[in-house]
Amino acid sequence: MSNEQTPSEQPPPDTASGRLVADMLGLFNRYERERASHRAAQGDTNPYDLAPYEQVHGLTNEYDAARASDDPGALDQFLDNLAEDFHLDDVRAVRMAAAAVQAAMGRIALAARVKGMSPDQIAAETGYTASRITQFIREEKQRLATP
């Protein structure tokens, strides 16, 4: 059995290698945030050059990773970075987007169901329970049936 790590593995955080990797990733993240902040200050409305929903997926993935991390400070660091990067208008935009998705959830769930996904599959993808997905679908069918 080899002691070599595959490229996707990271060394344990309590080793010199692990601390080096964490420090380097932290520096890259800081550089990216500072660069994006500078571009935003110059009027760039997409300073990370991401597809519109890619930013949301990235934020979600980072949050999940921070919550699941063995590093007790990872979540605090993520939240500190988020607070530094987000402005009040960003908070409003995210809240309004969440409200819009919530309002469209019946349509989204029904479309997925029509494509052959089960309520369990839709629930696994969206983070809702299967019973809530079934309720969304039922309500959407009722909405469509009402003249």
DAGI-V400856 format. One record per residue. RES is the residue in one letter. OMEGA is omega as a letter, one per 20 degrees, with the letter a starting at -180 (* if undefined). BURIAL is b if it has 16 or more other ideal C-beta (glycine too) atoms within 10 Angstrom, else e. D_LAST is the distance of its C-alpha to the last C-alpha in Angstrom with 2 decimals. Layout:
RES;OMEGA;BURIAL;D_LAST  RES;OMEGA;BURIAL;D_LAST
//
This chain:
M;a;e;67.48  S;r;e;67.18  N;a;e;66.89  E;r;e;65.06  Q;r;e;61.56  T;a;e;58.78  P;a;e;57.22  S;a;e;54.09  E;r;e;56.17  Q;r;e;57.32  P;r;e;60.55  P;a;e;60.43  P;a;e;60.00  D;r;e;63.26  T;r;e;65.40  A;r;e;66.87  S;r;e;64.73  G;r;e;61.59  R;r;e;62.39  L;r;e;63.13  V;a;e;59.77  A;r;b;57.95  D;a;e;59.95  M;r;e;59.29  L;r;e;55.54  G;r;e;55.62  L;r;e;57.52  F;r;e;55.11  N;r;e;52.15  R;r;e;54.01  Y;a;e;54.84  E;r;e;51.24  R;a;e;50.01  E;r;e;52.80  R;r;e;52.16  A;r;b;48.43  S;r;e;49.24  H;r;e;51.62  R;r;e;49.10  A;r;b;46.45  A;r;e;49.05  Q;r;e;49.53  G;r;e;45.86  D;a;e;44.59  T;r;e;40.95  N;a;e;41.20  P;r;b;44.77  Y;a;e;44.52  D;a;e;43.24  L;r;e;40.48  A;a;e;37.19  P;a;e;34.50  Y;r;e;33.48  E;r;e;37.00  Q;a;e;38.11  V;r;e;35.65  H;r;e;36.75  G;r;e;40.35  L;r;e;40.00  T;a;e;38.37  N;r;e;41.12  E;r;e;43.84  Y;r;e;42.55  D;a;e;42.38  A;a;e;45.86  A;r;b;47.29  R;a;e;45.98  A;a;e;47.37  S;r;e;50.66  D;r;e;53.97  D;a;e;55.06  P;r;e;54.56  G;a;e;54.32  A;a;b;51.72  L;r;e;48.71  D;r;e;50.51  Q;r;e;51.46  F;a;b;47.91  L;r;e;46.64  D;r;e;49.53  N;r;b;48.69  L;r;e;45.01  A;r;e;46.00  E;a;e;48.38  D;a;e;45.86  F;r;e;42.79  H;a;e;42.55  L;r;e;40.34  D;r;e;37.95  D;r;e;37.73  V;r;e;36.80  R;a;e;34.00  A;r;e;32.73  V;r;e;32.78  R;r;e;31.07  M;r;e;28.26  A;r;e;27.94  A;r;e;27.80  A;r;e;25.06  A;r;e;23.02  V;r;e;23.64  Q;a;e;22.73  A;a;e;19.35  A;a;e;18.82  M;r;b;20.35  G;r;b;17.30  R;a;e;16.70  I;a;b;20.48  A;a;b;20.96  L;r;b;18.34  A;r;e;19.90  A;r;b;23.29  R;r;b;22.38  V;r;e;21.18  K;r;e;24.57  G;r;e;26.29  M;r;b;27.19  S;r;e;27.43  P;r;b;26.26  D;r;e;29.99  Q;r;e;30.46  I;r;b;27.56  A;a;b;28.98  A;a;e;32.43  E;a;e;31.32  T;a;b;29.37  G;r;e;31.43  Y;r;b;28.75  T;r;e;29.35  A;r;e;27.88  S;r;e;26.25  R;r;b;24.55  I;r;b;23.36  T;r;b;21.99  Q;r;b;20.17  F;a;b;18.73  I;r;b;17.57  R;r;e;16.07  E;a;e;14.17  E;r;b;12.97  K;r;e;11.84  Q;r;e;9.92  R;a;e;8.34  L;a;e;7.55  A;a;e;6.31  T;a;e;3.83  P;*;e;0.00
//
